[in-house]
Amino acid sequence: MLRLFFKEHAAFIVFQAGLVAFIMALYWLDGFRNLDTAIYSFVISTVLVMLFLAARFTKRYRYYQKILTMPETMEHALQREGKAPEELQAEKYLQEIYRLYQNEAQALYASQKRHLQFMNQWVHQMKTPLSVMQLLLQEPGELDKNSVREEVDRLKAGLDTVLMNARLDTFEEDMHIEKVELRGIVSEVVNENKRLFISKRVYPEIDVDGQYVVATDRKWMKFILGQLLTNALKYTFEPDKKVLIKAECHEGSALLSIRDEGIGIPASDLPRVTKAFFTGENGRKTGESTGMGLYLAKEVCVKLGHQLSISSEDGKGTTVSVLFRNQDTASGGEEHAVIENRRSDQGVRGESDAPGA
């Protein structure tokens, strides 16, 4: 403890000794040659410095004792025992560092727990299409390609979801903002989920003008739209229903909404549907929900600067909207939108009524 104290005050002791020597030399050069007075001054200066160091050591004794003893717990290390302003400020600084460390550790723990829980649920969910394909392969006769294709699509969707979840932590490294035509990307996502529309006998209506252009990441936006369309189809149990995809312009912002005619979301579940792993009453009805689709869609929207909102009425359907703020939009003709709606509806109906569909 004394060694640490003298190391801390070594510069002060050297400075005091140099100061006394300088004053003595100054008086000597000025002609004052009284040796007794010089010795008396030196002794007095030394005694005063020693008294100052002793008082300072006494004041900082508990502080030295604290930092030289290894703490048993973090709370013991953060106890406020300082008296001097410097010690109090140092303890306050350490407590603030510990608070930041706790926040980072809790965030890391929550992220790891979320990844582990999601992987466990995803692996369990992926067993279903694999089991179905194994049963199809074991059946005698010709293989039902449509059924196998449907299970492969479910596997592909599950793989895309887990990959996007893994990339969410490094989102900024995988983001590329560009101008995207809304109708084009909506039509592309609808075509990718065409077989799911046909199997559920649900028909899409696209009411998006061709001149709506938004600034977003094309790949991540396709993922969001895919999750929203999949949810709309998953919770539409009755056939011959529709999914309306519509875009509007409000004061320089584009609003893209997806409205289904499914079972809707209970009012008690609506505030929590975007939380991780929340399935609610509807998730228990299907048995295939991981509770991550809307959570990932909400997280990606936040990172892209878009706003995701959900409104629903139990038993009458759900509307999920994505607001693109301050976008360059242009209003197109209504006739083209009606033609697009008719083509989308008739195309899916035609394929669903075709032989073998």
C-alpha positions as CSV (number, residue, x, y, z in Angstrom):
1,M,0.0,0.0,0.0
2,L,2.8,2.4,0.9
3,R,4.6,1.5,-2.3
4,L,1.6,2.4,-4.3
5,F,1.2,5.7,-2.4
6,F,4.8,6.8,-3.0
7,K,4.5,5.8,-6.6
8,E,1.5,8.0,-7.0
9,H,3.1,11.0,-5.2
10,A,6.7,10.6,-6.4
11,A,6.4,13.5,-8.9
12,F,5.0,15.7,-6.1
13,I,7.9,14.8,-3.7
14,V,10.5,15.5,-6.5
15,F,8.8,18.8,-7.3
16,Q,8.9,19.9,-3.6
17,A,12.6,19.0,-3.3
18,G,13.4,20.8,-6.4
19,L,11.4,23.9,-5.3
20,V,13.2,24.0,-1.9
21,A,16.6,23.6,-3.6
22,F,15.8,26.4,-6.1
23,I,14.8,28.8,-3.3
24,M,18.0,28.0,-1.4
25,A,20.1,28.6,-4.5
26,L,18.3,31.9,-5.1
27,Y,19.0,33.2,-1.6
28,W,22.6,32.0,-1.8
29,L,23.2,33.9,-5.1
30,D,21.5,37.0,-3.5
31,G,24.2,37.0,-0.8
32,F,22.3,35.5,2.0
33,R,24.8,33.0,3.4
34,N,23.3,32.1,6.8
35,L,23.6,28.3,7.1
36,D,21.4,27.9,10.2
37,T,18.5,29.7,8.5
38,A,18.9,27.5,5.4
39,I,18.9,24.3,7.5
40,Y,15.8,25.5,9.5
41,S,13.9,26.3,6.2
42,F,14.8,22.9,4.8
43,V,13.6,21.1,7.9
44,I,10.4,23.1,8.1
45,S,9.7,22.4,4.4
46,T,10.4,18.7,4.9
47,V,8.1,18.4,7.9
48,L,5.3,20.2,6.2
49,V,5.5,18.0,3.1
50,M,5.6,14.9,5.3
51,L,2.6,16.1,7.3
52,F,0.7,16.7,4.0
53,L,1.6,13.3,2.7
54,A,0.6,11.6,6.0
55,A,-2.8,13.4,6.0
56,R,-3.3,12.5,2.3
57,F,-2.4,8.8,3.0
58,T,-4.8,8.7,5.9
59,K,-7.6,10.1,3.8
60,R,-7.0,7.7,0.9
61,Y,-6.3,4.6,3.1
62,R,-9.7,3.0,2.5
63,Y,-9.4,3.7,-1.2
64,Y,-6.1,2.0,-1.5
65,Q,-7.3,-0.9,0.7
66,K,-10.3,-1.3,-1.7
67,I,-8.4,-1.3,-5.0
68,L,-5.7,-3.6,-3.6
69,T,-8.2,-6.2,-2.5
70,M,-9.7,-8.5,-5.1
71,P,-13.5,-8.1,-4.8
72,E,-15.7,-11.2,-4.3
73,T,-18.7,-9.8,-6.1
74,M,-19.3,-7.0,-8.6
75,E,-21.6,-5.2,-6.1
76,H,-18.7,-5.2,-3.6
77,A,-16.4,-3.6,-6.2
78,L,-19.0,-0.9,-7.0
79,Q,-19.6,0.2,-3.4
80,R,-19.2,3.9,-2.9
81,E,-16.6,4.3,-0.2
82,G,-14.6,7.2,-1.6
83,K,-14.4,10.6,0.2
84,A,-12.4,12.8,-2.1
85,P,-14.0,14.3,-5.3
86,E,-11.6,12.3,-7.5
87,E,-12.6,9.0,-5.8
88,L,-16.3,9.7,-6.0
89,Q,-16.0,10.6,-9.7
90,A,-14.0,7.4,-10.4
91,E,-16.6,5.3,-8.6
92,K,-19.4,7.0,-10.6
93,Y,-17.4,6.3,-13.8
94,L,-17.0,2.7,-12.9
95,Q,-20.7,2.3,-12.2
96,E,-21.6,3.8,-15.5
97,I,-19.2,1.4,-17.3
98,Y,-20.8,-1.5,-15.5
99,R,-24.2,-0.3,-16.5
100,L,-23.2,-0.2,-20.2
101,Y,-21.6,-3.6,-19.8
102,Q,-24.8,-5.0,-18.4
103,N,-26.8,-3.6,-21.3
104,E,-24.5,-5.0,-23.9
105,A,-24.3,-8.4,-22.1
106,Q,-28.1,-8.6,-21.8
107,A,-28.6,-7.7,-25.5
108,L,-26.1,-10.3,-26.5
109,Y,-27.7,-12.9,-24.3
110,A,-31.1,-12.1,-25.6
111,S,-29.9,-12.3,-29.2
112,Q,-28.2,-15.7,-28.6
113,K,-31.3,-17.0,-26.8
114,R,-33.6,-15.8,-29.7
115,H,-31.3,-17.5,-32.3
116,L,-31.3,-20.7,-30.3
117,Q,-35.0,-20.8,-29.7
118,F,-35.7,-19.9,-33.4
119,M,-33.4,-22.6,-34.6
120,N,-35.1,-25.2,-32.4
121,Q,-38.5,-24.2,-33.6
122,W,-37.4,-24.1,-37.2
123,V,-35.8,-27.5,-37.1
124,H,-38.9,-29.0,-35.6
125,Q,-41.1,-27.3,-38.2
126,M,-38.9,-28.5,-41.1
127,K,-39.5,-32.1,-40.0
128,T,-43.1,-31.9,-41.3
129,P,-42.4,-31.4,-45.0
130,L,-39.6,-33.9,-44.9
131,S,-41.9,-36.5,-43.3
132,V,-44.6,-35.7,-46.0
133,M,-42.0,-36.2,-48.8
134,Q,-40.9,-39.5,-47.2
135,L,-44.5,-40.7,-47.1
136,L,-45.0,-39.7,-50.8
137,L,-41.9,-41.6,-51.8
138,Q,-43.1,-44.7,-50.0
139,E,-46.5,-44.7,-51.7
140,P,-46.9,-47.1,-54.7
141,G,-47.6,-45.7,-58.1
142,E,-46.7,-42.5,-59.7
143,L,-45.2,-39.7,-57.6
144,D,-47.5,-36.7,-57.0
145,K,-45.2,-34.0,-58.2
146,N,-47.5,-31.2,-57.1
147,S,-47.5,-32.4,-53.5
148,V,-43.7,-32.7,-53.5
149,R,-43.3,-29.3,-55.1
150,E,-45.5,-27.8,-52.4
151,E,-43.4,-29.4,-49.6
152,V,-40.2,-28.2,-51.3
153,D,-41.6,-24.7,-51.4
154,R,-42.2,-24.9,-47.7
155,L,-38.6,-26.0,-47.1
156,K,-37.4,-23.2,-49.3
157,A,-39.4,-20.6,-47.4
158,G,-38.1,-22.0,-44.1
159,L,-34.5,-21.8,-45.3
160,D,-35.0,-18.2,-46.5
161,T,-36.5,-17.2,-43.2
162,V,-33.6,-18.7,-41.2
163,L,-31.0,-17.1,-43.5
164,M,-32.6,-13.7,-43.2
165,N,-32.8,-14.1,-39.4
166,A,-29.0,-14.9,-39.4
167,R,-28.3,-11.9,-41.5
168,L,-30.3,-9.5,-39.4
169,D,-27.4,-8.8,-37.0
170,T,-25.2,-7.7,-39.9
171,F,-28.0,-5.9,-41.8
172,E,-26.0,-2.8,-42.6
173,E,-23.3,-4.9,-44.4
174,D,-26.0,-6.5,-46.6
175,M,-28.1,-3.5,-47.4
176,H,-28.3,-1.9,-50.8
177,I,-30.8,1.0,-51.3
178,E,-32.1,1.6,-54.8
179,K,-35.2,2.8,-56.6
180,V,-37.7,0.0,-56.8
181,E,-40.9,-0.1,-58.8
182,L,-43.6,-1.2,-56.4
183,R,-45.9,-3.0,-58.9
184,G,-43.0,-4.9,-60.4
185,I,-41.7,-6.3,-57.0
186,V,-45.3,-7.0,-55.9
187,S,-46.0,-9.0,-59.0
188,E,-42.7,-10.9,-58.7
189,V,-43.5,-11.9,-55.1
190,V,-47.0,-12.9,-56.1
191,N,-45.7,-15.1,-58.9
192,E,-43.2,-16.8,-56.6
193,N,-46.1,-17.7,-54.3
194,K,-48.4,-18.7,-57.2
195,R,-48.7,-22.4,-56.2
196,L,-49.6,-21.4,-52.6
197,F,-52.4,-19.2,-53.9
198,I,-53.6,-22.0,-56.1
199,S,-53.5,-24.7,-53.4
200,K,-55.4,-22.4,-51.0
201,R,-57.8,-21.2,-53.8
202,V,-57.2,-17.6,-52.8
203,Y,-56.9,-15.0,-55.5
204,P,-54.6,-11.9,-55.5
205,E,-55.7,-8.5,-56.7
206,I,-53.0,-6.0,-57.4
207,D,-54.0,-2.4,-57.3
208,V,-50.6,-0.8,-57.6
209,D,-49.9,1.9,-60.2
210,G,-46.9,1.3,-62.4
211,Q,-45.4,4.7,-61.7
212,Y,-45.0,4.2,-57.9
213,V,-41.3,4.1,-57.2
214,V,-39.8,3.8,-53.7
215,A,-36.3,3.8,-52.3
216,T,-35.6,0.5,-50.5
217,D,-33.6,-2.6,-50.6
218,R,-35.1,-4.9,-53.2
219,K,-34.0,-8.2,-51.6
220,W,-35.2,-7.4,-48.1
221,M,-38.4,-5.8,-49.4
222,K,-39.2,-9.1,-51.3
223,F,-38.6,-10.9,-48.0
224,I,-41.1,-8.6,-46.2
225,L,-43.7,-9.0,-48.9
226,G,-43.2,-12.7,-48.9
227,Q,-43.8,-13.0,-45.2
228,L,-46.9,-10.8,-45.4
229,L,-48.4,-12.8,-48.3
230,T,-47.6,-16.1,-46.6
231,N,-49.3,-15.0,-43.4
232,A,-52.3,-13.8,-45.4
233,L,-52.7,-17.1,-47.1
234,K,-51.9,-19.2,-44.1
235,Y,-54.7,-17.7,-42.1
236,T,-57.3,-17.8,-44.9
237,F,-59.0,-21.1,-44.4
238,E,-62.0,-20.7,-46.7
239,P,-61.6,-21.0,-50.5
240,D,-62.5,-18.4,-53.1
241,K,-61.3,-15.5,-50.9
242,K,-59.1,-12.6,-52.1
243,V,-55.9,-10.9,-51.1
244,L,-55.9,-7.2,-52.1
245,I,-52.5,-5.6,-52.6
246,K,-52.9,-1.8,-52.9
247,A,-50.6,1.2,-53.0
248,E,-51.6,4.8,-52.3
249,C,-49.8,8.1,-52.1
250,H,-50.1,10.4,-49.1
251,E,-48.2,13.7,-49.0
252,G,-45.1,12.4,-50.7
253,S,-45.2,9.0,-48.9
254,A,-46.2,5.7,-50.4
255,L,-48.4,3.3,-48.5
256,L,-48.5,-0.3,-49.6
257,S,-51.2,-2.4,-47.9
258,I,-52.0,-6.1,-48.1
259,R,-55.5,-7.0,-47.0
260,D,-56.8,-10.5,-46.7
261,E,-60.2,-12.0,-46.0
262,G,-59.0,-14.6,-43.5
263,I,-59.9,-15.2,-39.9
264,G,-58.4,-12.0,-38.6
265,I,-56.4,-11.4,-35.4
266,P,-58.1,-11.2,-32.0
267,A,-57.9,-7.8,-30.4
268,S,-56.0,-9.2,-27.4
269,D,-53.2,-10.5,-29.7
270,L,-52.9,-7.6,-32.0
271,P,-50.4,-5.5,-29.9
272,R,-48.1,-8.5,-29.6
273,V,-48.1,-10.1,-33.1
274,T,-44.8,-8.4,-34.0
275,K,-42.9,-9.8,-30.9
276,A,-40.5,-12.6,-31.4
277,F,-42.0,-16.2,-31.0
278,F,-45.5,-14.9,-30.3
279,T,-48.0,-17.1,-32.1
280,G,-51.3,-16.3,-30.3
281,E,-54.6,-18.0,-30.9
282,N,-54.2,-18.2,-34.6
283,G,-50.8,-19.9,-34.4
284,R,-52.3,-22.6,-32.2
285,K,-54.9,-23.2,-34.9
286,T,-52.4,-24.0,-37.7
287,G,-49.7,-25.6,-35.6
288,E,-47.0,-24.3,-38.1
289,S,-46.4,-20.8,-36.8
290,T,-43.0,-19.9,-35.5
291,G,-43.9,-16.4,-34.4
292,M,-41.0,-15.0,-36.3
293,G,-42.5,-13.9,-39.6
294,L,-44.0,-10.6,-38.5
295,Y,-41.2,-10.0,-36.1
296,L,-38.6,-10.2,-38.8
297,A,-40.7,-8.1,-41.1
298,K,-41.0,-5.4,-38.4
299,E,-37.3,-5.4,-37.7
300,V,-36.3,-5.1,-41.3
301,C,-38.8,-2.3,-41.8
302,V,-37.3,-0.4,-38.9
303,K,-33.8,-0.9,-40.3
304,L,-34.9,0.3,-43.7
305,G,-36.7,3.3,-42.3
306,H,-40.2,2.1,-43.2
307,Q,-43.1,1.9,-40.9
308,L,-45.1,-1.4,-40.5
309,S,-48.6,-1.2,-39.1
310,I,-51.3,-3.9,-38.6
311,S,-55.0,-3.6,-38.3
312,S,-57.5,-6.4,-38.0
313,E,-61.0,-7.4,-37.1
314,D,-61.5,-10.8,-35.7
315,G,-63.3,-13.0,-38.3
316,K,-63.2,-10.4,-41.1
317,G,-59.5,-10.3,-42.2
318,T,-56.3,-8.4,-41.6
319,T,-54.6,-5.4,-43.2
320,V,-50.8,-5.0,-43.0
321,S,-49.4,-1.7,-44.3
322,V,-45.9,-0.6,-45.1
323,L,-45.3,3.2,-45.2
324,F,-42.4,4.4,-47.3
325,R,-41.8,7.9,-46.0
326,N,-40.8,10.9,-48.3
327,Q,-40.7,8.9,-51.5
328,D,-40.8,10.1,-55.1
329,T,-44.2,8.9,-56.3
330,A,-46.2,9.6,-59.5
331,S,-49.9,9.0,-60.0
332,G,-50.9,6.8,-62.9
333,G,-54.2,6.0,-64.6
334,E,-56.8,3.9,-62.9
335,E,-57.6,2.0,-66.1
336,H,-54.2,0.3,-66.1
337,A,-54.7,-0.8,-62.4
338,V,-58.0,-2.4,-63.2
339,I,-56.5,-4.3,-66.1
340,E,-53.7,-5.5,-63.8
341,N,-56.3,-6.6,-61.2
342,R,-58.2,-8.5,-63.8
343,R,-55.1,-10.2,-65.2
344,S,-53.9,-11.3,-61.7
345,D,-57.3,-12.7,-60.7
346,Q,-58.0,-14.4,-64.0
347,G,-54.5,-15.9,-64.2
348,V,-54.6,-17.6,-60.9
349,R,-58.2,-18.7,-61.4
350,G,-57.2,-20.2,-64.8
351,E,-54.3,-22.1,-63.4
352,S,-56.4,-23.4,-60.4
353,D,-59.1,-24.7,-62.8
354,A,-56.6,-26.3,-65.1
355,P,-56.3,-30.2,-65.1
356,G,-54.0,-31.4,-62.4
357,A,-53.9,-28.1,-60.5
